[in-house]
Amino acid sequence: MKWALRVIGLVSVMVLPAAFFIPFKPVVTEAQIPTPVEVSVPARALEVVCPGALVELGGEDGTEIDSLENIGDADFFLVEQSVPTPFRADQPASFTAETDVQLSSELSGYMWQSVERNRIIGTVSVSCKKPVTEAWMIAPGTELGKESLLVIHNPDVLSTILELGFYTDQALPSDSVSLAPGETKVLNLARYAPGESVVGLSLKSQGGRFAAWVQSKTNSGTTPTGADLVAHNQLQLNPSMLITVQDDELPEQDRLPEMFILSTQEANATISIGSLEQGFGDVIRAGLQVGVNQLQLPDLEPGSYRVSVESEAEVLLSSKTTNPLIADYFTSMAEPSYDSELTMVATINGVIEIASSNQSLATLQITRDGSLVNGQIGDLSGQSRLTADVEVGDLIEIGGQDLLVRISNPRTEYLPADNSNIGSDLKITVR
């Protein structure tokens, strides 16, 4: 038996090394060659979120701690398939187009409200905008006599956490806030950046989308001196916007609007100021720092101007115009230039201005109570613009490329927003 086991073991030892010398024959199986498949992802249907009514902290006399109340209702015009419909609401409202058409005539919205209270007075107007996952804003400030509130709303069915960044002349510590589906929160910016003349904001979502607005007001002692509301925005490369230099009857410090540039990196910038009324302009070169940079405008004649910033960094361009004669002011943040067709509704009695950030042939039609009251076509190159008077409820249709548009009066102004979404084509390899 022992000899048998030894023989078996010897044979095993001899077979094992022999296995390494047996030629390897690969196993071949048939397989399909990977083929790319193209998939078209349609654009999301147009969506807009309109803000609710202005809010008041501390009650009408300012003595009610933690009190937060909406001041009545705000007025809106919602445009659906080129038909403007008025409505009122006190809370933020979301709307979605029924088709996949990506035009402002399919869906857009505009809001306005006038308030006159013991502690807040003014007229505000703003465009409704699509919800986003990242936004940048500039608030007028938190120093004595100023109040800036951040209003954030979650229109989605998912909860989200927002990372909040704050900037003055430098970056400040950040914070975060959570939003449940359909929830609206109001944050006093004085908590994060107290005593500042201007505050920059960044908002980044870790979940669903959001809409945001900055509501601001000013007081001289116990006398309210104005209010405004602006919607979330984005950093832009080489932004442009329209500004107004006011009449000589105003104090010198109020004739020129205050200009601000929010940058997240150091950069060199060239600021071009061109008159739209055959006047003179100027060119300024500046070194931008991280944070909010204030731009000192040269002495300019009264009229409308186009301000453009050229920089290697993306920035947010903003302005604030004060009119102490009527106790009000308004702020604006530059919107990207508008291409193709644009449909708006006038929410104020004022003036519409159309210029171009480049060179464009533009058309303008104003319909009032179903009748055409103004039709224009013009070349917007150089110091040219189209302008016309508008009244509340006017339907405004504009065509052209690289357009800068605003509707304004001495109390307020608002700019159209491009709320279109972009589809895409994907190529996927299937194995």
Salt bridges, closest charged atoms under 4 A:
GLU38 OE2 - LYS427 NZ 3.88
GLU47 OE2 - ARG44 NH1 3.62
GLU47 OE2 - ARG209 NH1 2.88
GLU56 OE1 - ARG117 NH2 2.66
ASP75 OD1 - ARG88 NE 3.07
GLU143 OE2 - LYS146 NZ 3.10
ASP156 OD1 - ARG209 NH2 2.92
ASP248 OD1 - ARG255 NE 3.07
GLU277 OE2 - ARG385 NH2 3.56
ASP299 OD1 - ARG255 NH1 3.27
ASP328 OD2 - ARG411 NH1 3.74
GLU335 OE2 - LYS129 NZ 2.79
GLU353 OE2 - ARG385 NH1 2.34
GLU353 OE1 - ARG406 NE 2.77
GLU391 OE2 - ARG368 NH1 3.65
ASP394 OD2 - ARG368 NH2 2.89
GLU413 OE1 - ARG406 NH1 2.95
